[in-house]
C-alpha cells in the first residue's frame, strides 16, 4: 500500500462513515485520523467538540481536544478537509490562520465570558470548562492541524505566540505524515533527538559493552538535569516507553523525595538517585579529546526513571528550582535493528523494561502489550472465519491487530490484485485493535466509567483483569471468547451508526452513551433474567445485531443520555462526570423493563457453563499442540545447553531433569504435559540469564 492508496482508503472511510452516521466529513476525518494517532501513541485519547464563532473580533474554531494528565498538555485539533482526490496544497498562510483560530479558542475560553453563551451539557462547554480549570496547571498547548492536503514545501516552521507564558506548539498532520507513522516498522512516531541541540558536545559516556553481542551495545552516561528537563519539556510523555507511561500515569504521583532532594540537596542528587535506563536505536557516538559523547539517538525511550525525569522538569517549572547541580546517571541500551526482527526488538525492549522495573511494584499486567493473551487472540483471528453475510459468497476474518500498524503493514508489498483479495478476506470494518477489545470487554464487565477515561487508562485497567484471569486459567481465552468480542463490537458499531440518526440526539457524548448503554444492558439482563446471559453467538452467527436488540439498545441509549446530562449530576462537565463511578451508580438506577421476548436470545447458566467448558477443552488441546510444536522447533543442542545451564544454576527439580532428558533424546517426542513443563523451565532459565539465541538453534 502506497501513500496514494492510503489516502484513497481514508477518503472512502470518511464518505462511508459520514453517510452512515450523518456527521460532517470534517468530523469523520478528525475521528479517523485521531484513532490512528491514538494507536501510534501520539494522542492519549480524543474528544469531539466542534465549535466555530467570533468574540472580540477574534475568529475561533475547534474540532476536538484531549488533555494529557501525565505531562499536563492540552491538545486542540482543527481539521482542513476537502475530500477532493486531486492533489491540493496546504499553504503556510492557510495553516497559520487555522492555528491562530485554535489559539484564539484558548484565549476566548479563558479570558472572556464566552462560556456564558454556550449551552451547558455540550462538548464545547466541557472543553471551555477544562481549559479554565486547568489554566494554572497546563504546561503546554499543542495545536494539531489535520489536513487531506499536502503540506507546502515552503512550510518549515510556523510561529505561534505563547499564551500567558505557556508554550504553544503547532503541528501539521497531512496524509504523508500520517502514512509514514502508520506504516513505519513499529507503527508509531519515531523520536529523533539531536543532543547537540541541548548541550555543546552531547552526553558524555563510556562504552559498557563487555561482550560481543549482536543485538545491542551498552553505554553509561551522565546527563545534566537541565538537558533532561529540556528534552522532557520538548517531547513530554512520548519519551516514556508505553508501559512505563501507563504505569506512572495511573499509579504513581511525582515522587516527593526526589523533589525534596532537588530543592534542598541538589548536590546529593547523583548519589541518592538510581538514574534512568533508556533504549534507543541508530545511536551516534562522537569521540573527541575530551572523551566520548552521545550526539544523536532515534526512538529514545525511558524504560526506567520516568518519575525522576518528570520530577526534575516539574521542580524547575513549578518550584522555579535551579538544576545546575543536578546530574543523572543514564544506562543506554542501543538496539541494532538490522540484526533482529521487529518482534524481537519489541520483546527485547519489554524484557529490558521489565527487568529494569523489577524493584518497583510493576506487574506483568503493566507490560500487557507483550502479554501472550495478544498472541492467542491473533492466532485465533487468523483461522476463524466469520459466517458470510448479506448474500455474500465468501467468508471473512475479524483481523486482530496485535502490533501497531499490522493491518496496513501486511498490505505493503502486495500487488493491487493481492490487496483486493486481502481486503475481501480482511475487511477494514472488521479490524479489531487491542484498545477496541479492551473497550468492549470492559463495557460488558460493567465498567463504563473506566472506559470513558480514555484508551490508555482503560487498557491498563483491562490488563490487570486479564493478567489475573490468565494466571487462573488461560483456556478461558479461546475461540468462543474471541467470537464474543466480535459480537460485542457489532453492538458497539451498530450504536455508533444508529445514535446520530435519532431525533433525541443533538450531538456530543456519543462514545459515553455507547459505553454506558452496553454496560446497562448487560446489568439489566442479569438483574431481570435470573442466572441468564445474552447468547453472543447469535450475533456472531448472524454477523449483525437482531432487530429486537437494536430496539432495546436505542431505547436504553436515550435514557442514558438523559441521565448523564441531567441537571442534578454532581459535575457540570459531562465528559468528566462520565469518568466517575458515581455516574455509573446513577445510570444503574435507570428504570427499564426488558421485554419477555428477549429470553429467546439468552443462555441459561447451565447452558453457558457447558459452552464455556467445551471451548476451554478445545483450547487445552490447541495449547498442547502448540507446546509440542514449540519444543520440537528447538534443536537437540538447544536442550543440551538449557540442561547444562539450569543444572549449573540449580534451577530445576529431579523430576524436571528427567523431562529434560526426554527433550534431549527426542525419542519419543515429549508429551503435551511434558512440553508445557519444558517451556516453563525455559522461561525460568531466561529470567535467570539464559541466552536462548546463543544456545545452539
Secondary structure, DSSP 8 states (H G I E B T S, - for coil): --HHHHHHHHHHHHHHHHHHH---HHHHHHHHHHHHHHHTTS-S--EEEEEEEEETTEEEEEEEEEEETTTTEEEEEEEE----SS--EE-HHHHHHHHHHHHHHHHHHHHSSGGGGS-SSSHHHHHHHHHHHTTTT--EEEEEEEESSEE-TT-S------BTTBEEEEEEE-HHHHHHHHTSTTSS---EEEGGGTSSS-EEEEE---S--SSEEEEEEEEEHHHHHHHHHHHGGGGB-HHHHHHHHHH----HHHHHHHHH-GGGHHHH---EEEEEEEEEEEEETTEEEEEEEEEEEEEE-HHHHHHHHHHHHHS----TT-EEEEEEEEE-TTTS-HHHHHHHHHHHHHHHTTTSS--GGGGGGG-HHHHHHHHHHHH-EE---TT-SS-EE-EEE-STTHHHHTTTT--HHHHHHHHHHS-GGGEEEHHHHHHHHHHHTT-HHHHTT-HHHHHHHHHHHHHHHHHH-GGGSSHHHHHHHHHHHHHHHHHHHHHTTSTT--SS-HHHHHHHHHHHHHHHHHHHSTTEEE-HHHHHHHTS--HHHHHHHHHHHHHHHHHHT-TT-S-S-HHHHTTSHHHHHHHTT------GGGGGGEEEHHHHHHHHHHHHHHHHHHHHHHHHHHHHHS-HHHHHHHHHHHHHTT---HHHHHHHHHHHH-SS---HHHHHHHHHHHHHHHHTT--GGGS--
